[in-house]
Amino acid sequence: MTTHIFAGNPLDRCEAERRDEAWLANTFGKAETRVLLFHRLEVLTRMADDGLVLDWLHGDQALALTGDAAPVLLGKRDGIIHYALDVSHRDDPLADAGVSDSSQFMDCRAAAMQLDLPDSGIVAQARAQTDWHRRHRYCSVCGQPSTPRKGGHVRVCDTCAAEHFPRTDPVAIMLVVRGDRCLLGQPKGPLVRMGVYSALAGFIDQGEAIEEAVRREVMEEAGLPVGIVRYHSSQPWPFPSSLMIGCHAVALSDDIHMDTEEMHDVRWFTRDEILQARDNRHPSLKLPGPIAIAHHLINAWVDGEVDIDS
């Protein structure tokens, strides 16, 4: 089984315990509790002897930093309770927290590339939920303020009592193959400037199966009909809160009819071209890095790990 960066979260999310508001209030400020700070969606890290690690505060240290921010219960591991806390309201949170000189708030993508895999999974959960609370302070039913409950896993409207839950947006991402070639594209935007070609992808619509989304997106972006679709693996992507559902698919035609409004380029690449690009020997083709599920979809195909009819 493939476990990607941002997956592999080791925490028990405490579904039963989080229903007890008194338990939540009692556990947050305890010295044995661990709290992970976020400042403007960057995560607190520090350099240790063996590399980058998450810089957890003790609960009693974090208690004075809360202000109006509500802690988010992440879960427990080996009996130790873990929270996330957004300290974006503080001008100098490092000084206020009294952390070491080696501590710094770090972009979550950059941090995840250096953290152990389980810690990257914790970052995915914590960042996604912290961001959701920043974006959903008001009720979408009546527009009035809402209050976090159940350790941050629901917000309840103060006026109409409507409940609002964090959402995850499913995204189908697919490497389309035909014979000894795979299909890669560049949507208009950052990938063009970076020169990177990646797997096609798109949000799954309401009332749509994964396989249907794969076929629709490939037809929309490349104008290609698709037959077989096989699931490969999935990856949480907390920017802001998506679940990347990775698939391989077989095209039924070679003729690309690209959507010029959305895509900058879509083209076929041979297995040899992919191998050259992976070894940095291709003159122009750049592939996604290991943080992206597209990187692993491409590698699985080029290394012959994918059992899919072509």
N, C-alpha and C positions, 0 to 999 in steps of 0.2 A: 504494500500500500504506500502511495506517495503522500508524504506530509510536507506541505509547503511552508515557507516563511509566512507568519501570521496565523498559522494553524498550530495544533499541538498544545493548546492551553491546558495546563495540569490542574487548574483549580476546580474544586467542587463548588458550583454556583449557589449553594445554600438556598434552594427553593423553599424549603420548609421554614428555615430560620428567618428569612427575610420578611415573613408575614408578621413577625413580632416586633412592633416599633420600639417597645421597651428594651428588647434584646439588642436592637441596632444601636440605640442611644447609649447603652451600657458598654458595648464592645468597642466603639470607635475610639474612645479616648484612653484605652488601656495601653500600658507600656508594651505588652507583648503583641499588640495588633500592629500590622504593617500597613503603611499608607504611601501610595505612589502619587507624586505631585505632577500636575500638568499646568503649563503656562502657555496660553494661546495655542493650545493643542500640541505643544512640544512636551516630551516626557523627560523627567529628571533621571539622569544617568551619572555614572562616575567610572573612572578608569581604575580597575583592580589589577593585581599582579598578572592575572590570566586573561585580561582584556576588558572590554566594556561590559558593565552590569547595570541593572536597574538599581537606582539609589532609593531604597525604601526608608521612609521615616518611621519611627515608633509612634504609636497612636497618641501618646501624651505630648510628643513634639508637635504633631500636626493639629492638635486640638485648637491651639491659639491662632491658626491660619485660616480657619473656615470662613469667617465673615458671614456673608449671606449665602455662600456656596454650600450645597448639600452634598455630603460624601456619597459616593456610589459604591455599594458593596460588590466586590468582584467575586469573592468566594473564600474558601478556606483550603489549606493544604497542610497536612501533618498537624491538624488541630489549630493552626494559626490563621486568624482572620485577616483578610486583605481588602483594602479599600482603595479607591482612586479619589483624588480631590483636585478640583479646578481652582488654582490660585491666580487666575488671570486678573483678578481685581486688585492685586498687590503690585506696587511699583517695583519693588526689589525683593522678590520672593526668596531668592537665594540667601540674602542677608537675614531676612525674617525667619527662615527655616533653620539657620545656623548650621548649614551643611559644610562639608569640607571644600577645600580649594579645588579639588579635582572633580567636583560635581558641576554639571551643566545641564540646562534644558536643551534637548536635541530633537531635530526633525525625526518623526517616527519612521519614515522610510530609511533614512540614513542609520538610525539606531538599530533597526531590525536586521540590517545587513551584517551587523557585528555582534548582536546578542545571540545567546543560545536559543535554539528553536522554541522551547517552552516559554521563555520570556517574551519572544516575539508574539506568541499567541496571547499572552496577558496584555501586551501593548495593544493588540487589535481590539480586544474586548473593551479595554479602558478608554482608548481614544474614541471609538465609535460611540460609546455611551456618553462620554463627556461632551462630545460634539452634539449629540442628539439633545441633551439638556440645554445647551446654548441656543439651539435653533427652535426649541419647542416650549418656550416659557408661557405661552398663552394658548388657551383652549381654541381648537379649530371649530368648535360648535358655536360658542357664544362670544369668543374673543377676550374673555376675562383671564386673569392670571391663574396659573395652575401650580400645584405643589407636588414635589417628588414624594413618592411613597414606596414601600417595599424595597428600601435600600437603593432607590433610583431606577427600579425596573418598571415603574409606571408613574405617570403624572395624573393627578386628579384635579379637575377644575374646582376652584374655590367657590364658584357661583352655581353652576348647573350640575356638578358632580360627575361630569363625563370623564371616563378613563381613557388615557392615551398611552399606548405602548410603543417602545422602540421598534422600528421597522428595519428589515433587511431587504435590500433590493436585489433580486436574482439577475445575474448577467450570464448569458450563454457566450462562451468563447470557444472557437473551434478552429482546429487546423484541418483545412480541406485538402485532400490528396487525390491524385489521379495518376496511376502508374508510378513512375519514378519521380514525380514532381509534387510539390506542395504549393499552396496558394497563400501568399502573404500580401498585406496591404499597408498603406499609410493613410489614416484619416487626417483630414486637415487639422493642423495644430502642432503641438510640441514634437511629435515623432518625425515630422518633415524636417524641422530644424535640426534634429539630432541625426537624421539619416537612417533611422531605424525602421525596419519592416517587421510587422507583427501579425499574429493571427487575427482574423476578423472577430468582432464581438458586438454584442448589443443587448439591451435590457429585454428581459422576457415580459411579454405583455400579460395583462390579466386574462385568465381563461385560456392560457397557452401552455402546451407541454414543452419540455426541454427540446425534444426532437423537432417539434414544429417551429420553435424559435430559431434553432440552428438553420433549418431550411429557409425560413423567411429572411433571416439576416443575410445569408449568403446570396439569396436571390436579389435582395434590395441593394446590397453593396457591390456585388460582382456580376449580377445577372446570370448566375449559374444554378442549374437545378442540382439538387443533392439527393442521393439515395440513402445508403446506410449511414447511420449515426451511432457512434459508440461513446459511452461515458468513459472518461479517464480518471479525473480527480477533481477536487474542489478547493477553493482558497478563500478565506475571509479577506476582504479588502476594505479596510476602515477609512476610506477617503471618498465620501464620508462613512458609508455603511453598506457595502455590497457583498454578495457572495458570488464569486466567479465559479461557474460550472463548466469545467473543461471537457471538451469532446473532440473526437476525431470523426471526420465525415468524408464520404466519397462523392466527388463531383461526377455528374453524368454527361458532362460536356467540357470541351476545352475553351469554348468561345466566351471570353470575358466581355461583359457589357457593364462597365463601371458606372456607379452613381457619382457623377462629377460634382454634385453639390456637397456631398459629404466626404468623399474620398479624394485624396491627392493622387494616389496611384494604387493599382492592384495588379499583381503579375504572378506568373508561375516561376518557380525556382526549382532547379534539379537538385537531387540529393547531393551531388558533388558540390554544387554551389553552396548549399547549406553547410556542408562539412568545411569548405574553405572559409566561410564566414565565421563559423564557430572557432576556428583556429586563427582568426584574424589574418587570413591570407587572401580574402576576397577584396578586390580593388574598391568596391563601393557598398556592398551589402553589409549592414549591421543588424544584429539580432538582439532581442530583449535580453536583459540581464537575469541572473538567477532569482531575483526577488519576484519576478513575474511568472505566473502560471504558463504564459505563452512559451517561455524559455523551455519548460519541461515538456510541454506538448510537442514542441519541435524536436527536442532531443529524443523523446520516446519513439517518434516516427523515424528519424534518421538513423537511430541505433537498432532499428528492427524490433523494438519491444512491442509494437502495436500489431495486434492480430485483427486486421480489418481487410475485407476483400476489396480489391481494386480492379 
